[in-house]
């Protein structure tokens, strides 16, 4: 489902990514988008949308409970519908709590998940509050072996003075990440 939406909203490849350099959320999203674009196009990794689809399903279930409560209250006014409203309200807020837990502990800032030749990769990032430090985490499973790379750099590493994300620097970094996460390890003979 998310894949269909992403296919429709393709970004113009010829335009540089320009962000407000003092808005760290915009900077993070711009860098993340460039990493996503490089990994999916240059490294030919097929993007998967399992975690986002799961988040959408959790939201859908919450909305169904909310809609059932509203519809039942419309068909059977308040005194008669108080138990159904109570159950639907409790269910809605419980599922929204589950959604927050999902986002905090499972997604963890994931902006890219993909598969290449049966090997999976997951990229996530984080910028702490009141900080300009971009923390990148990459995880992969290659031939059953789990690998992880994590580094922290200042966001000015990938920006120029005008707020343009520098694709050359991001591409160099993505090449090193790709080699670390998905290249087979050489065995000693």
Secondary structure by P-SEA (a helix, b strand, c coil): caaaaaaaaccccccccccccccaaaaaaaaaaaaaaaaacccbbbbbcaaaaaaaaaaaaaaaaaaaaaaaaaacccccaaaaaaaaaaaaaaaaaaaaaaacccccccccccccccbbbbbbbbbcccccbbbbbbbbbcccbbbbbbbcccccccccccccccaaaaaaaaaaaaaaccccccccc
